[in-house]
Amino acid sequence: MLKHKDHFHGSDLEKIEEIYGIKKEDIVSFSANVNPLGISENLRRELASDIDVIGSYPDREYTALRSVIASYCGTDRDSILVGNGSTELITLFIKTLSPKKAMIIGPTYSEYERELSLSGGTSLYYPLREEDDYALDEDRLIESLNESVDMLIMCNPNNPTSTAVTRRQMRHILDACKTCNIFVLIDETYIEFCEDYDNISCASLTASYNNLCILRGTSKFFAAPGLRLGYAICGDSDLMKDIAAIKDPWTINSLAEVAGRIMFTDSEYIEATKELISSERKKVTDSLRNIDGIKVYEPSANFVLCRITKPGVDADILFDKAIRANMMIRNCSSFPYLDNTYFRICFMKTEDNDRLLNLIREVV
């Protein structure tokens, strides 16, 4: 059995292929958190017919794309900045704001800490607690904030816990951060999967808080990680101008620009995704709760965090059994505050979910 020194990310299928001798095309990835519907047929058809756009530069200001995104998010075009995936935008905001000390709510995505380190800043983790089922206690968080912190970074819904902070809670946090002159960066990569989207999305708050930026992308909900299309929503016009001044031009290619305008208006695909995830989230979560030896943390996104409580079984064992059955889960021990008893799975199509559930029952 493979002993994990580094734990596989959902995009590490080439490594899996090399180590296990399993073709990556045959692996169902419950680790990548990508929409199981794949790209929409509408996008596939229309993008193919627009292939000739690669013969010219895209609009340097991406005016049409930003207008479509603004309509999708319920904000105005001047509040939208597009980038080569949310990763580029994380880099740009951290580089521009240059925080000396940032507080990161964890366990969470590692790219925040990496970018802070590269910019010369230091990271301070605020730990979500297992006794709270990894839900955020905003009053306790606010008590930990002070003027030595320049930036607060949080993923909402959070990866890997799948817990979410409501917009009401976020207002409370933003008010406290305003008092301490703290800029708040919220990664809403998984927001569209939420059942309670209207009470969780903080995009509307950018109109009244100039210490706030929302980051989103198309990799997960629109199943297009290779497109590298992300966007930021921010109401601080001066900050947006500063970032635009240092941002490389044309980091969004012509095909991605066209694809974005198609995806954000594809209402049939958007609704089908929400219905599938809502149905499978309830079914899978209920089934996991009925397995002795598994603790399930209530999910808000398209994935669920679980802890193995049965002695003699851990996430390495479950990962190995699953991958040999051509299914890939996420061992979560590489996340801060989590150990080798934690694993994460995303919700896929019904038949794939049923197959994984059966394997978990057998192992645990």
SERO-4910 file (N, C-alpha, C, O; in steps of 0.05 Angstrom, whole numbers):
BEGIN
 pado doro    nc1    nc2    nc3   cac1   cac2   cac3    cc1    cc2    cc3    oc1    oc2    oc3
  Met    A     17    -24      0      0      0      0     17     25      0     38     25     13
  Leu    A      9     46    -14     24     71    -16     24     85     11      2     88     23
  Lys    A     47     93     20     49    109     45     51    138     36     70    146     22
  His    A     32    155     44     31    182     34     51    200     48     49    204     72
  Lys    A     69    211     33     86    233     42     73    259     33     71    278     48
  Asp    A     64    258      8     49    280     -3     22    268    -10     20    246    -21
  His    A      0    283     -5    -26    272    -11    -36    283    -37    -32    307    -44
  Phe    A    -49    266    -52    -56    273    -79    -78    293    -80    -98    292    -66
  His    A    -74    313    -98    -95    333   -104   -112    321   -127   -104    302   -140
  Gly    A   -135    333   -131   -153    323   -151   -142    325   -179   -152    312   -198
  Ser    A   -121    342   -183   -110    344   -210    -85    326   -214    -72    327   -235
  Asp    A    -79    310   -194    -55    293   -195    -59    266   -208    -47    246   -200
  Leu    A    -76    265   -228    -83    239   -240    -59    226   -254    -58    202   -256
  Glu    A    -41    243   -264    -17    231   -277      0    216   -257     11    195   -264
  Lys    A      2    227   -233     18    213   -212      5    186   -205     18    166   -201
  Ile    A    -22    187   -203    -37    162   -197    -32    142   -219    -27    118   -213
  Glu    A    -33    151   -243    -29    133   -266     -1    120   -265      2     96   -270
  Glu    A     19    136   -257     46    126   -256     50    106   -233     63     85   -236
  Ile    A     39    112   -209     43     96   -186     26     70   -186     36     49   -179
  Tyr    A      1     73   -194    -17     50   -192    -21     36   -218    -32     14   -219
  Gly    A    -12     47   -240    -16     34   -266    -45     35   -275    -53     17   -290
  Ile    A    -60     55   -266    -88     58   -274    -90     82   -293    -80    103   -287
  Lys    A   -102     78   -316   -105    100   -335   -122    123   -322   -143    118   -311
  Lys    A   -112    147   -325   -126    169   -313   -154    173   -323   -172    183   -309
  Glu    A   -159    165   -348   -185    167   -360   -205    148   -347   -229    152   -349
  Asp    A   -195    128   -333   -213    108   -320   -219    115   -291   -234    101   -278
  Ile    A   -207    137   -281   -210    144   -253   -233    163   -250   -235    184   -263
  Val    A   -251    157   -231   -272    176   -223   -262    192   -200   -257    181   -178
  Ser    A   -257    218   -204   -245    234   -183   -265    247   -165   -280    265   -173
  Phe    A   -267    236   -140   -283    248   -119   -266    269   -104   -275    279    -83
  Ser    A   -243    275   -114   -224    293   -101   -223    321   -112   -217    340    -98
  Ala    A   -230    324   -138   -226    349   -152   -248    370   -147   -245    393   -153
  Asn    A   -271    361   -136   -294    379   -130   -305    393   -155   -315    416   -153
  Val    A   -303    380   -178   -313    391   -203   -341    381   -210   -347    357   -205
  Asn    A   -357    398   -220   -385    391   -228   -385    365   -245   -372    364   -266
  Pro    A   -399    344   -236   -399    319   -250   -413    320   -277   -410    301   -293
  Leu    A   -428    341   -283   -441    342   -309   -421    349   -332   -427    345   -355
  Gly    A   -396    358   -324   -377    366   -345   -386    392   -358   -406    403   -350
  Ile    A   -372    400   -378   -380    425   -391   -407    421   -406   -413    399   -414
  Ser    A   -422    443   -408   -448    441   -420   -447    436   -450   -428    444   -463
  Glu    A   -467    423   -460   -469    419   -489   -471    445   -504   -461    448   -526
  Asn    A   -484    464   -491   -487    491   -503   -459    503   -507   -453    515   -528
  Leu    A   -442    502   -486   -415    512   -488   -399    497   -509   -384    510   -525
  Arg    A   -401    471   -509   -386    455   -528   -392    462   -557   -375    465   -573
  Arg    A   -418    466   -562   -427    472   -589   -419    500   -598   -408    504   -619
  Glu    A   -425    520   -580   -421    548   -588   -391    555   -589   -382    571   -606
  Leu    A   -376    543   -571   -347    550   -570   -333    539   -595   -315    551   -607
  Ala    A   -342    515   -604   -330    503   -628   -337    521   -653   -320    523   -671
  Ser    A   -360    532   -653   -367    549   -676   -354    576   -676   -353    590   -696
  Asp    A   -342    583   -653   -328    609   -650   -298    606   -650   -284    624   -641
  Ile    A   -288    584   -661   -259    579   -660   -243    601   -673   -219    605   -666
  Asp    A   -254    615   -692   -239    635   -707   -231    659   -690   -215    676   -698
  Val    A   -242    661   -665   -235    684   -648   -206    684   -640   -195    704   -632
  Ile    A   -193    660   -642   -165    659   -634   -147    674   -655   -123    677   -650
  Gly    A   -159    682   -677   -144    697   -697   -141    726   -691   -129    741   -706
  Ser    A   -152    735   -668   -150    764   -661   -147    766   -630   -155    748   -615
  Tyr    A   -136    789   -622   -134    794   -593   -162    798   -581   -180    809   -594
  Pro    A   -165    790   -556   -190    796   -542   -190    826   -534   -169    839   -534
  Asp    A   -213    836   -528   -216    864   -518   -199    866   -493   -202    851   -474
  Arg    A   -181    885   -493   -162    889   -471   -177    894   -444   -167    886   -423
  Glu    A   -200    907   -445   -216    913   -421   -236    891   -415   -248    892   -393
  Tyr    A   -240    872   -433   -260    850   -429   -287    861   -421   -300    852   -403
  Thr    A   -295    882   -436   -320    897   -429   -345    879   -430   -360    879   -411
  Ala    A   -348    864   -451   -372    847   -454   -372    825   -433   -393    819   -421
  Leu    A   -349    812   -429   -347    791   -409   -353    801   -381   -369    789   -366
  Arg    A   -342    824   -374   -347    835   -347   -376    843   -344   -386    841   -321
  Ser    A   -389    852   -365   -417    859   -363   -434    834   -358   -453    835   -342
  Val    A   -428    812   -371   -443    787   -367   -438    777   -338   -458    769   -325
  Ile    A   -414    778   -329   -408    769   -301   -422    787   -281   -433    777   -261
  Ala    A   -422    813   -286   -435    831   -267   -465    825   -266   -476    826   -244
  Ser    A   -478    820   -288   -506    813   -288   -511    787   -273   -530    784   -258
  Tyr    A   -493    767   -277   -495    741   -264   -493    744   -233   -506    730   -219
  Cys    A   -476    763   -224   -470    766   -196   -488    787   -183   -488    790   -158
  Gly    A   -503    803   -199   -519    824   -188   -504    848   -179   -510    860   -158
  Thr    A   -483    855   -193   -467    878   -187   -462    895   -212   -475    889   -233
  Asp    A   -444    914   -211   -439    930   -235   -412    923   -247   -395    912   -234
  Arg    A   -409    929   -273   -386    921   -288   -360    931   -277   -340    917   -278
  Asp    A   -360    956   -266   -335    967   -256   -325    953   -231   -302    958   -223
  Ser    A   -342    937   -219   -333    922   -195   -321    895   -202   -313    880   -184
  Ile    A   -319    889   -228   -309    862   -237   -282    865   -249   -276    882   -266
  Leu    A   -264    847   -240   -237    844   -252   -234    815   -260   -238    797   -243
  Val    A   -226    809   -284   -222    781   -293   -193    774   -292   -175    791   -295
  Gly    A   -188    748   -288   -160    739   -286   -157    710   -295   -177    696   -300
  Asn    A   -132    701   -297   -126    675   -306   -130    655   -283   -110    645   -271
  Gly    A   -155    649   -278   -162    633   -255   -162    650   -230   -150    672   -230
  Ser    A   -175    641   -208   -174    657   -183   -146    658   -172   -140    675   -156
  Thr    A   -129    639   -180   -101    639   -170    -87    665   -177    -73    676   -161
  Glu    A    -90    674   -202    -77    699   -210    -87    722   -194    -72    740   -187
  Leu    A   -113    722   -188   -125    744   -174   -117    744   -144   -113    765   -133
  Ile    A   -114    720   -132   -103    719   -105    -76    732   -105    -70    748    -87
  Thr    A    -59    725   -124    -32    736   -126    -33    767   -129    -18    781   -115
  Leu    A    -50    777   -147    -52    805   -152    -61    821   -128    -49    842   -122
  Phe    A    -81    812   -114    -91    826    -91    -71    826    -68    -67    847    -55
  Ile    A    -58    803    -63    -38    802    -42    -14    819    -49     -3    833    -32
  Lys    A     -6    818    -74     18    833    -83     12    863    -80     29    879    -72
  Thr    A    -12    872    -87    -19    900    -87    -23    910    -59    -13    932    -52
  Leu    A    -36    895    -42    -42    904    -15    -18    900      4    -15    913     25
  Ser    A      0    880     -3     24    875     12     20    873     42     33    887     58
  Pro    A      2    855     51     -2    853     80     23    842     95     35    822     86
  Lys    A     29    854    117     52    844    133     43    819    149     59    800    152
  Lys    A     19    819    158      8    796    172    -21    791    164    -37    810    164
  Ala    A    -27    767    156    -54    760    148    -64    736    165    -49    718    172
  Met    A    -89    738    172   -102    716    187   -117    699    167   -133    710    152
  Ile    A   -112    673    167   -126    654    150   -144    636    166   -134    624    186
  Ile    A   -169    634    159   -186    615    173   -182    587    162   -186    583    138
  Gly    A   -174    569    179   -166    542    170   -179    520    187   -189    526    208
  Pro    A   -177    495    177   -162    486    154   -174    496    128   -198    499    125
  Thr    A   -156    501    108   -166    512     83   -145    508     61   -124    496     65
  Tyr    A   -151    518     38   -134    517     14   -107    529     19   -105    550     32
  Ser    A    -85    516     10    -58    524     17    -47    548      1    -27    559      9
  Glu    A    -60    555    -21    -49    575    -39    -48    602    -26    -31    619    -32
  Tyr    A    -66    608     -7    -66    634      7    -40    638     22    -26    658     19
  Glu    A    -32    618     38     -8    620     53     17    622     35     35    637     41
  Arg    A     17    607     13     39    607     -5     43    635    -17     65    645    -18
  Glu    A     22    647    -26     24    674    -38     32    695    -18     47    713    -24
  Leu    A     22    692      6     31    711     27     60    709     33     74    729     36
  Ser    A     70    684     33     99    680     38    116    692     15    136    704     20
  Leu    A    107    688     -9    121    698    -33    122    729    -33    141    740    -43
  Ser    A    102    741    -21    101    771    -21    115    782      4    116    807      7
  Gly    A    126    765     20    141    774     44    124    777     69    134    787     89
  Gly    A     99    769     68     82    771     91     82    745    108     93    725    100
  Thr    A     71    747    131     69    724    149     39    716    152     22    732    149
  Ser    A     35    690    158      8    680    160      3    671    189     20    659    202
  Leu    A    -21    677    198    -30    669    225    -57    654    220    -75    665    209
  Tyr    A    -58    629    229    -82    613    225   -101    617    248    -94    616    271
  Tyr    A   -127    621    241   -148    620    261   -162    593    257   -174    588    237
  Pro    A   -159    575    277   -170    548    273   -200    545    278   -210    553    299
  Leu    A   -213    534    259   -240    524    263   -239    500    282   -219    485    280
  Arg    A   -259    496    299   -256    475    319   -274    451    313   -297    454    304
  Glu    A   -263    428    318   -278    403    313   -302    402    331   -323    391    323
  Glu    A   -300    412    356   -323    411    374   -346    429    364   -369    426    373
  Asp    A   -340    447    346   -361    463    333   -369    452    306   -384    465    291
  Asp    A   -360    428    300   -364    416    274   -353    433    252   -363    434    229
  Tyr    A   -332    448    258   -317    465    240   -334    489    230   -327    502    210
  Ala    A   -356    495    243   -371    519    237   -357    543    250   -346    540    272
  Leu    A   -358    566    238   -344    589    248   -361    603    270   -384    609    266
  Asp    A   -348    609    293   -360    625    314   -350    653    309   -327    660    316
  Glu    A   -366    670    297   -356    697    289   -349    714    312   -331    731    310
  Asp    A   -362    711    335   -356    727    359   -328    720    369   -312    738    376
  Arg    A   -321    695    369   -295    686    377   -274    696    358   -252    704    366
  Leu    A   -280    695    332   -261    705    312   -256    735    316   -233    744    316
  Ile    A   -277    750    320   -275    779    323   -257    786    347   -242    805    347
  Glu    A   -260    770    368   -244    775    392   -214    772    387   -197    783    401
  Ser    A   -207    756    366   -179    751    360   -167    771    341   -143    772    337
  Leu    A   -184    789    330   -174    809    311   -163    833    326   -173    842    347
  Asn    A   -142    844    314   -131    869    325   -116    884    302   -115    874    280
  Glu    A   -105    907    308    -93    924    287    -66    914    277    -55    925    258
  Ser    A    -56    892    289    -31    880    278    -37    863    254    -18    855    239
  Val    A    -62    857    249    -71    840    226    -79    859    203    -95    877    207
  Asp    A    -68    855    179    -74    872    156    -96    860    138   -110    875    125
  Met    A    -97    834    138   -116    820    120   -128    795    133   -114    781    147
  Leu    A   -153    791    127   -167    766    136   -175    751    110   -187    762     92
  Ile    A   -167    726    109   -173    709     85   -190    686     94   -184    671    113
  Met    A   -212    682     79   -229    660     85   -241    649     59   -246    664     40
  Cys    A   -246    623     59   -259    609     37   -288    604     46   -292    592     67
  Asn    A   -308    612     30   -335    609     39   -353    602     15   -357    618     -3
  Pro    A   -364    577     15   -360    555     34   -331    546     35   -316    548     15
  Asn    A   -323    536     58   -295    530     62   -287    503     51   -303    484     52
  Asn    A   -263    502     41   -251    477     31   -229    470     51   -210    486     53
  Pro    A   -229    447     64   -245    423     59   -269    418     76   -282    397     74
  Thr    A   -276    436     94   -297    430    114   -325    432    103   -344    419    114
  Ser    A   -329    447     81   -355    450     68   -375    466     86   -399    467     80
  Thr    A   -364    479    107   -380    496    124   -382    524    111   -365    532     96
  Ala    A   -403    539    118   -408    565    106   -415    586    127   -427    580    148
  Val    A   -407    611    122   -414    634    139   -436    649    124   -434    654    100
  Thr    A   -456    657    139   -478    672    126   -471    701    121   -451    711    133
  Arg    A   -486    714    104   -481    742     99   -485    759    124   -471    779    127
  Arg    A   -504    752    141   -508    766    166   -483    765    183   -474    785    194
  Gln    A   -472    740    186   -447    737    201   -424    753    189   -408    765    203
  Met    A   -423    753    162   -402    767    148   -403    797    153   -382    810    155
  Arg    A   -427    808    154   -429    837    160   -417    843    188   -403    863    191
  His    A   -422    826    207   -411    829    234   -381    829    233   -368    845    245
  Ile    A   -370    810    218   -341    807    215   -329    831    200   -309    842    208
  Leu    A   -342    840    179   -332    862    163   -332    888    179   -314    905    177
  Asp    A   -353    892    196   -353    916    213   -330    916    232   -317    937    236
  Ala    A   -324    893    244   -301    891    262   -275    896    248   -257    909    258
  Cys    A   -273    885    224   -248    888    208   -245    917    199   -222    927    198
  Lys    A   -267    931    194   -265    959    186   -253    976    209   -237    994    205
  Thr    A   -261    969    233   -252    983    257   -221    980    260   -207    998    269
  Cys    A   -212    955    253   -183    949    256   -167    954    231   -143    948    230
  Asn    A   -180    965    210   -167    971    185   -156    945    172   -134    944    162
  Ile    A   -173    924    172   -166    898    160   -181    894    134   -206    898    133
  Phe    A   -167    887    113   -179    880     88   -188    851     88   -173    834     98
  Val    A   -211    845     77   -223    818     77   -224    807     49   -236    819     31
  Leu    A   -211    784     46   -211    770     20   -227    744     23   -219    726     39
  Ile    A   -249    742      9   -266    718     11   -266    703    -15   -272    713    -36
  Asp    A   -259    678    -13   -258    660    -37   -285    645    -38   -291    628    -22
  Glu    A   -301    653    -58   -328    640    -62   -328    620    -85   -347    619   -100
  Thr    A   -306    605    -87   -304    586   -109   -328    567   -110   -337    559   -132
  Tyr    A   -339    559    -87   -360    538    -86   -387    550    -80   -406    535    -75
  Ile    A   -390    576    -82   -415    589    -73   -440    580    -89   -461    577    -78
  Glu    A   -436    575   -115   -460    569   -132   -472    541   -125   -495    536   -132
  Phe    A   -456    524   -111   -467    498   -104   -485    499    -79   -498    480    -73
  Cys    A   -485    522    -65   -499    524    -40   -529    524    -43   -540    537    -61
  Glu    A   -542    509    -26   -571    508    -25   -582    536    -17   -602    545    -28
  Asp    A   -568    548      2   -577    573     13   -561    597      2   -552    614     17
  Tyr    A   -557    597    -24   -540    616    -38   -547    645    -30   -529    661    -24
  Asp    A   -572    652    -30   -581    680    -25   -573    690      3   -570    714      6
  Asn    A   -570    672     22   -562    680     49   -533    677     55   -523    684     76
  Ile    A   -518    666     35   -489    661     40   -472    678     22   -451    689     31
  Ser    A   -479    682     -3   -463    698    -21   -460    727    -10   -479    739     -1
  Cys    A   -435    737    -11   -429    764     -1   -423    783    -24   -413    805    -18
  Ala    A   -429    776    -48   -423    794    -71   -437    821    -68   -425    841    -74
  Ser    A   -461    821    -57   -476    847    -54   -463    865    -34   -467    889    -35
  Leu    A   -447    854    -16   -435    870      5   -412    888     -6   -404    907      8
  Thr    A   -402    881    -29   -380    897    -41   -389    925    -47   -372    943    -51
  Ala    A   -415    929    -50   -425    956    -55   -424    975    -31   -423    999    -34
  Ser    A   -423    963     -7   -423    980     17   -398    977     34   -394    991     54
  Tyr    A   -381    958     28   -356    954     43   -332    956     23   -329    940      5
  Asn    A   -315    976     27   -292    979     10   -267    964     20   -246    966      8
  Asn    A   -271    949     42   -249    932     52   -255    902     46   -246    884     60
  Leu    A   -269    897     24   -277    870     17   -272    864    -13   -277    881    -30
  Cys    A   -263    840    -18   -260    829    -45   -271    801    -45   -264    785    -27
  Ile    A   -287    794    -65   -297    767    -69   -282    755    -93   -280    768   -114
  Leu    A   -272    731    -90   -259    716   -112   -276    693   -120   -287    678   -103
  Arg    A   -279    689   -147   -294    666   -157   -280    655   -182   -262    668   -193
  Gly    A   -289    632   -192   -278    621   -216   -298    604   -231   -321    601   -222
  Thr    A   -289    592   -252   -305    574   -269   -296    545   -267   -308    527   -281
  Ser    A   -275    539   -252   -264    512   -252   -282    491   -240   -284    469   -251
  Lys    A   -296    498   -219   -312    478   -204   -341    477   -214   -350    456   -223
  Phe    A   -356    499   -211   -384    498   -218   -389    493   -247   -407    479   -255
  Phe    A   -372    506   -264   -376    503   -293   -358    482   -305   -357    479   -330
  Ala    A   -345    466   -288   -329    443   -297   -308    450   -318   -304    435   -337
  Ala    A   -295    473   -314   -276    483   -335   -249    491   -322   -241    514   -327
  Pro    A   -236    473   -307   -210    481   -295   -189    488   -315   -171    504   -309
  Gly    A   -190    476   -339   -170    481   -359   -174    508   -373   -156    517   -388
  Leu    A   -197    520   -369   -202    546   -382   -187    568   -369   -180    588   -382
  Arg    A   -182    566   -343   -167    586   -327   -181    613   -328   -169    633   -337
  Leu    A   -206    614   -320   -221    639   -320   -232    644   -292   -248    629   -282
  Gly    A   -222    665   -280   -231    673   -253   -239    702   -254   -234    716   -273
  Tyr    A   -252    711   -232   -260    739   -230   -261    748   -201   -266    732   -183
  Ala    A   -257    774   -197   -259    786   -171   -281    806   -172   -287    819   -192
  Ile    A   -295    809   -148   -315    830   -145   -306    847   -122   -302    838    -99
  Cys    A   -302    873   -127   -292    891   -107   -303    919   -112   -303    929   -135
  Gly    A   -312    933    -91   -323    959    -94   -304    982    -90   -311   1005    -92
  Asp    A   -279    976    -84   -258    996    -80   -247   1003   -107   -229    989   -117
  Ser    A   -256   1025   -119   -248   1032   -146   -218   1039   -148   -205   1033   -168
  Asp    A   -207   1051   -127   -179   1058   -127   -162   1033   -127   -142   1031   -141
  Leu    A   -170   1014   -110   -155    988   -109   -156    974   -136   -136    963   -145
  Met    A   -180    974   -148   -183    960   -174   -165    973   -195   -154    959   -212
  Lys    A   -163   1000   -195   -145   1014   -214   -116   1007   -209   -101   1003   -228
  Asp    A   -108   1005   -183    -81    998   -176    -74    970   -187    -52    965   -197
  Ile    A    -93    951   -184    -88    924   -193    -87    922   -223    -70    909   -235
  Ala    A   -106    936   -236   -106    937   -265    -80    948   -277    -72    940   -299
  Ala    A    -68    966   -262    -43    979   -272    -20    960   -272     -1    963   -288
  Ile    A    -19    940   -254      3    921   -253     -4    894   -266     14    877   -270
  Lys    A    -29    890   -273    -37    865   -284    -28    862   -313    -30    881   -329
  Asp    A    -17    839   -320     -9    834   -348    -34    835   -366    -56    826   -358
  Pro    A    -31    846   -390    -54    847   -408    -60    820   -420    -42    802   -422
  Trp    A    -85    816   -428    -93    792   -443    -87    765   -428    -79    746   -441
  Thr    A    -90    765   -402    -86    739   -388   -109    720   -392   -108    696   -386
  Ile    A   -131    731   -403   -154    715   -411   -154    713   -441   -156    733   -455
  Asn    A   -151    688   -451   -149    686   -480   -176    688   -494   -197    689   -480
  Ser    A   -176    690   -520   -201    696   -535   -222    674   -531   -246    680   -529
  Leu    A   -214    649   -530   -233    627   -526   -246    628   -498   -270    624   -495
  Ala    A   -229    634   -478   -239    636   -451   -259    659   -448   -278    658   -433
  Glu    A   -253    681   -462   -271    704   -462   -298    697   -473   -319    705   -462
  Val    A   -298    683   -496   -323    674   -508   -338    654   -490   -362    656   -486
  Ala    A   -323    635   -479   -334    614   -462   -348    626   -438   -369    618   -430
  Gly    A   -335    647   -426   -347    659   -403   -374    672   -409   -393    669   -393
  Arg    A   -376    685   -432   -402    698   -439   -423    677   -444   -447    682   -440
  Ile    A   -415    653   -452   -434    631   -456   -442    619   -430   -466    615   -424
  Met    A   -423    612   -413   -428    598   -388   -446    613   -369   -465    601   -358
  Phe    A   -440    638   -365   -455    654   -345   -484    660   -353   -500    670   -337
  Thr    A   -491    654   -378   -519    658   -387   -533    631   -393   -555    631   -403
  Asp    A   -520    609   -387   -530    582   -393   -548    573   -370   -541    556   -354
  Ser    A   -572    585   -368   -590    580   -346   -599    551   -343   -602    542   -320
  Glu    A   -602    537   -365   -610    509   -363   -589    492   -350   -595    475   -333
  Tyr    A   -564    496   -357   -541    482   -345   -538    489   -315   -534    471   -299
  Ile    A   -541    514   -309   -538    524   -281   -559    510   -264   -553    501   -242
  Glu    A   -584    510   -273   -606    498   -258   -602    468   -255   -608    457   -234
  Ala    A   -594    454   -276   -590    425   -275   -568    418   -255   -570    398   -241
  Thr    A   -547    434   -254   -525    430   -235   -535    432   -206   -530    415   -190
  Lys    A   -550    454   -201   -560    458   -174   -579    436   -165   -577    427   -142
  Glu    A   -595    426   -183   -614    405   -176   -599    379   -170   -605    365   -151
  Leu    A   -579    372   -187   -564    347   -183   -549    348   -157   -550    329   -141
  Ile    A   -535    370   -151   -518    371   -127   -536    371   -102   -529    358    -82
  Ser    A   -558    385   -103   -576    386    -80   -587    358    -74   -587    350    -50
  Ser    A   -595    343    -94   -605    316    -90   -583    297    -80   -588    282    -61
  Glu    A   -560    298    -93   -539    279    -86   -526    286    -59   -517    268    -44
  Arg    A   -525    311    -52   -514    320    -26   -530    307     -4   -519    296     15
  Lys    A   -557    309     -6   -574    298     15   -572    268     17   -569    256     38
  Lys    A   -572    255     -7   -572    226     -7   -545    215      3   -545    197     20
  Val    A   -523    226     -7   -497    216      1   -492    222     31   -482    204     45
  Thr    A   -499    246     40   -494    253     68   -511    235     87   -500    226    107
  Asp    A   -536    231     80   -553    213     96   -541    185     97   -542    172    118
  Ser    A   -531    175     75   -520    148     73   -495    146     90   -491    126    104
  Leu    A   -478    166     89   -453    166    104   -459    166    134   -445    153    150
  Arg    A   -479    181    142   -487    182    171   -496    155    181   -495    150    205
  Asn    A   -505    138    164   -515    111    172   -493     90    172   -498     67    177
  Ile    A   -468     99    167   -446     80    168   -431     83    194   -421    104    201
  Asp    A   -431     61    210   -417     62    236   -387     66    231   -375     53    213
  Gly    A   -375     83    246   -347     88    243   -340    113    226   -317    118    220
  Ile    A   -361    128    218   -357    152    202   -372    175    216   -396    173    222
  Lys    A   -358    197    220   -371    222    229   -372    241    205   -352    245    191
  Val    A   -395    252    201   -400    269    178   -404    298    187   -420    303    206
  Tyr    A   -391    317    174   -395    345    180   -414    357    159   -410    353    135
  Glu    A   -434    372    169   -455    382    151   -443    398    128   -430    418    133
  Pro    A   -449    390    103   -438    404     80   -456    426     69   -480    424     69
  Ser    A   -443    447     60   -458    468     46   -451    469     16   -467    478      0
  Ala    A   -427    458      9   -418    459    -19   -423    433    -33   -441    418    -25
  Asn    A   -408    427    -53   -412    402    -69   -393    380    -59   -387    362    -75
  Phe    A   -384    382    -35   -367    361    -23   -372    359      7   -384    377     19
  Val    A   -363    337     19   -368    333     47   -342    323     61   -328    307     50
  Leu    A   -337    334     85   -314    325    101   -324    304    120   -345    306    133
  Cys    A   -308    282    123   -315    260    141   -291    253    158   -268    257    150
  Arg    A   -296    241    181   -275    231    198   -280    202    204   -302    194    212
  Ile    A   -260    185    201   -262    157    207   -257    153    237   -236    160    247
  Thr    A   -276    141    251   -274    137    280   -269    108    287   -265    101    310
  Lys    A   -269     90    267   -264     62    272   -234     56    276   -219     63    258
  Pro    A   -226     44    298   -198     38    302   -187     19    280   -201      1    271
  Gly    A   -162     24    272   -149      7    252   -155     14    223   -144      2    205
  Val    A   -171     35    219   -177     44    192   -170     74    191   -176     89    209
  Asp    A   -157     82    169   -151    111    166   -155    119    136   -163    102    120
  Ala    A   -149    144    131   -154    154    104   -135    143     83   -142    141     60
  Asp    A   -111    135     92    -92    121     74   -104     95     64   -103     89     40
  Ile    A   -115     80     82   -127     54     75   -150     58     56   -153     44     36
  Leu    A   -168     77     63   -191     82     47   -183     92     19   -195     84     -1
  Phe    A   -163    110     18   -154    120     -8   -144     97    -25   -151     95    -49
  Asp    A   -128     79    -13   -116     57    -29   -138     38    -39   -137     30    -62
  Lys    A   -157     32    -22   -179     14    -31   -195     27    -54   -203     14    -73
  Ala    A   -200     53    -50   -216     67    -70   -202     70    -97   -214     65   -118
  Ile    A   -176     76    -96   -162     81   -122   -159     54   -137   -159     54   -162
  Arg    A   -157     32   -123   -155      6   -136   -182     -2   -148   -183    -20   -165
  Ala    A   -203     12   -140   -229      8   -152   -235     31   -172   -258     36   -179
  Asn    A   -214     46   -180   -216     68   -199   -232     91   -189   -245    105   -205
  Met    A   -230     96   -163   -243    120   -151   -223    134   -133   -208    121   -118
  Met    A   -222    160   -135   -202    176   -120   -216    194   -100   -233    211   -107
  Ile    A   -209    191    -75   -219    208    -54   -196    226    -45   -173    223    -54
  Arg    A   -201    245    -27   -181    264    -17   -174    257     12   -191    260     29
  Asn    A   -149    248     16   -139    246     43   -133    274     53   -118    289     40
  Cys    A   -145    282     76   -143    310     84   -121    315    105   -121    337    116
  Ser    A   -103    297    110    -83    301    131    -63    322    124    -47    331    141
  Ser    A    -62    331     98    -43    352     91    -55    380     97    -40    400     95
  Phe    A    -80    382    105    -92    407    113    -85    413    142    -83    395    159
  Pro    A    -80    439    149    -75    446    177    -98    436    195   -121    439    188
  Tyr    A    -91    425    218   -109    417    239   -124    391    234   -139    382    251
  Leu    A   -120    379    211   -133    353    205   -111    331    204    -88    336    198
  Asp    A   -119    307    211   -100    285    212   -109    263    193   -127    267    176
  Asn    A    -97    240    195   -101    218    176   -127    203    179   -132    183    166
  Thr    A   -145    213    196   -171    201    199   -192    216    182   -215    208    179
  Tyr    A   -184    239    170   -203    255    155   -200    250    125   -178    247    114
  Phe    A   -223    249    111   -224    248     82   -247    265     72   -265    272     86
  Arg    A   -244    273     46   -265    290     34   -272    277      7   -256    267     -8
  Ile    A   -298    278      1   -308    269    -25   -327    289    -36   -342    302    -21
  Cys    A   -327    293    -62   -347    310    -75   -370    293    -85   -368    268    -87
  Phe    A   -392    306    -92   -416    292   -101   -415    289   -131   -413    309   -145
  Met    A   -416    265   -140   -414    259   -169   -442    250   -178   -462    255   -165
  Lys    A   -443    236   -201   -469    225   -211   -477    202   -193   -461    189   -179
  Thr    A   -503    196   -193   -515    177   -175   -501    150   -175   -495    140   -153
  Glu    A   -496    139   -198   -484    112   -199   -456    112   -188   -448     92   -176
  Asp    A   -441    133   -192   -414    135   -181   -415    138   -151   -399    126   -137
  Asn    A   -433    155   -141   -436    159   -112   -443    133    -99   -433    126    -77
  Asp    A   -461    118   -111   -470     92    -99   -447     72    -97   -444     58    -78
  Arg    A   -430     72   -118   -407     54   -118   -387     61    -96   -376     43    -83
  Leu    A   -382     87    -93   -364     95    -72   -375     89    -44   -361     80    -26
  Leu    A   -400     94    -40   -413     89    -14   -411     60     -7   -405     53     16
  Asn    A   -415     42    -26   -412     13    -21   -384      6    -13   -381    -10      5
  Leu    A   -364     18    -26   -336     13    -19   -330     23     10   -317      9     25
  Ile    A   -340     46     17   -335     57     44   -347     39     65   -335     34     85
  Arg    A   -371     29     59   -384     10     78   -367    -15     82   -364    -25    104
  Glu    A   -356    -25     60   -340    -49     61   -314    -45     77   -305    -62     93
  Val    A   -301    -21     73   -276    -16     86   -279     -9    116   -264    -17    133
  Val    A   -300      7    121   -303     18    149   -322      1    166   -327      7    189
***
